[in-house]
Amino acid sequence: MAEIVRMPKMSDTMTEGVLAKWHKKVGDTVKSGDLVAEIETDKATMEFESYQEGVLLYQGVEEGKAAPVDGILAILGKKGEDYKELLAAEEKKPKAEAVSAPVKDKSPEPVKTEKPAPAASPAPAAQKTIVQDHSAPSDTRLKASPLARKLAGERGINLGQVKGSGNHGRIVKRDIDWFKPGQFVSATGVSAAMTKESYEEVSVSQMRKTIARRLGESKFSAPHFYLTIEIDMEQAISAREGINAATGSKISYNDFVIKASARALREHPKVNSSWLGDTIRINHHVHIGVAVAVEEGLLVPVVRFADGKTLRQINSEVKTLAQKAKDKKLQPSDWEGNTFTISNLGMFGIDEFTAIINPPDACILAVGGIQEKPVVKNGQIVPGQIMKVTLSCDHRVVDGVTGAEFLNTFKMLMENPVILLGESSI
């Protein structure tokens, strides 16, 4: 008997998924465990394996289109079996119960990641203005994937102008996503683009939708307050240089920040907490989320039990998680369970900033860059290396004194890194 395969909920925040790629076509036999499709969630592109068996009779979602969680992804059954009654029954369900029948998503098209390339930027919609087009003749013999041809046709892109990045110069979807109309120079030497108003509207990816929703909820529901403190980084700089020279490692300042935060959270568990409405959860384990910038927004993979890890272990884990985030290969176990979050923009030349709390945490630490500035030591003005950090706190959970005590412990650890190094091996 024919049965429906539904869009799975592949992350705790997922409300819909984009069908990035079908690995089975109508008429193919599907066995339990077979790779059926790749689905783009709000955080990663994940492989969907079937736990049902049968012949693929119907595909409910086109490649590049979205379907809600529990919407119809496909229908499996016996070869030639009639499945239209199933679709009709879905249509008749009350809206409160109904799941999407064959999805004809009218929202802007989110981006699909095509392996093994790096995560592509969101697919741009067609530009609203006309730019001068010195097009090469269309050539149906050009090597291009069917999806690339389809998207190029929808967006009015001449494939003759697109450079392929696939095997043997084949044009693939990412080449269409990244394509920008050329600025051709006229006989007067003035670019035609300089005389025309132009803009583009980029579709909102699943990731960006979730960022907007979750951080909007956090900012407007959690009463934020902010505490900033300056840290003398002279000893941390010396310790880092010594460790890296002695061990051949590449320990970063962010590794010190994670380690010191984890140790301070152990001493101030109220900062390591969550607001749950009628209760406050005080976590006794320390799972630190580390904000990582990717093409489409921000991901926060988690360093678990960070208070029990050495600097080199933290360094290795963060590098691995950051690469997985950029390749869109993070799994739910990589991003779930944070109890505290760190956002570091110091490497981008930012001196100081405030961050929005990352639910369900009660606090987030915003880390700025190290600045050389005059400081007073022993009554003398001398050069100093100063780093500012700002703790954003949910006032429903953390009071000002609690946040200040945490920051003072963090400051003491960063200014005396020998304490961090003394409690475990490097």
Buried (B, 14 or more C-beta within 10 A) or exposed (E): EBBBBBBBBBBEBBBBBBBBBBBBEEEEEBEEEBEBBBBBBBBBBBBBBBEBBBBBBBBBBBBBBBBBBBBBBBBBBEEEBEBEEBBEEBEEEEEEEBBBBBBEBEEBBBBBBBEEBBBBBBBBBEBEEEBBEEEEEEEEEBBBBEBBBBBBEBBEBBBEBBEBBBEEEBBBBBBBBBBEBBEEBEEEEEBBBEEEEEEEEBBBBBBBBBBEEBBEEBEEEBEBBEBBBBBBBBBBBEBBEEBEEEEEBEBBBBBBBBBBBBBBBBBBBBBBBBBEEEEBEBBEBBBBBBBBBBBBBBBBBBBBEBBEBBBBBBBBBBEEBBEBBBBBBBBBEBBBBBBBBBBBBBEEEBBBBBBBBBBBBBBBBBBBBBBEEEBEEEEEEEEBBBBBBBBBBBBBBBEEEBBBBBBEBBBBBBBBBEEBBEEEEB
